[in-house]
Amino acid sequence: MKVAAVEGNMATVEAGGVRARARLDALGEPVSLGDYLLVHAGFAIRRLDPGDAQETLRLLDELLAAGDEG
């Protein structure tokens, strides 16, 4: 998910039109606007390389589109 805002140990993240809040405590590194994070159960657990994140989002979009066709 892409970081839209950071407030202390919380980030507002978004992907595919969905916004959520994620705790940053478990990440252990600073987060900036525009970073991509792997979020699980409300916790950011890993920062992603922007290119890898974009490719993953593209692949997920492809999977969703293929599921809509069947």
C-alpha positions in Angstrom: 0.0 0.0 0.0 1.2 3.5 -0.7 1.7 5.9 2.2 -0.7 8.9 2.0 0.0 10.4 5.4 2.2 9.8 8.5 1.3 10.9 12.0 3.7 9.6 14.7 3.6 5.8 14.7 0.6 5.6 12.3 0.3 5.9 8.6 -2.7 6.3 6.3 -2.1 4.0 3.4 -4.0 3.3 0.2 -4.2 0.8 -2.7 -7.0 0.1 -5.2 -9.2 2.9 -3.8 -9.0 1.4 -0.3 -7.7 3.6 2.6 -6.5 2.1 5.8 -4.4 3.0 8.9 -1.3 1.0 9.7 0.9 1.0 12.7 4.6 1.6 12.0 6.1 0.3 15.3 7.1 -3.1 13.8 8.8 -1.7 10.8 11.8 -0.2 12.7 12.7 2.4 10.0 11.4 5.8 9.0 8.5 6.1 6.6 7.8 9.0 4.1 4.9 10.0 2.0 4.8 8.0 -1.2 6.6 5.0 0.3 5.1 1.5 -0.4 4.5 -0.8 2.5 3.5 -4.3 3.0 0.7 -4.2 5.6 -0.7 -7.1 7.5 -3.4 -7.0 10.2 -3.0 -3.2 10.6 0.8 -3.3 10.9 3.4 -2.2 8.3 5.8 -5.1 8.2 8.1 -4.2 5.3 9.0 -1.3 3.0 8.9 -2.2 -0.7 11.0 -1.0 -3.6 8.8 1.3 -5.6 9.4 -0.6 -8.8 8.6 -3.9 -7.2 5.5 -2.4 -5.6 4.2 -1.1 -8.9 4.8 -4.5 -10.6 3.0 -6.3 -7.8 0.0 -3.9 -8.0 -0.1 -4.4 -11.8 -0.1 -8.2 -11.4 -2.9 -8.0 -8.8 -5.0 -5.8 -11.2 -4.4 -8.5 -13.9 -5.6 -11.3 -11.6 -8.7 -9.3 -10.6 -9.5 -8.6 -14.2 -9.1 -12.2 -15.2 -11.4 -13.3 -12.4 -14.1 -10.8 -13.6 -14.0 -12.5 -17.0 -14.7 -16.0 -15.8 
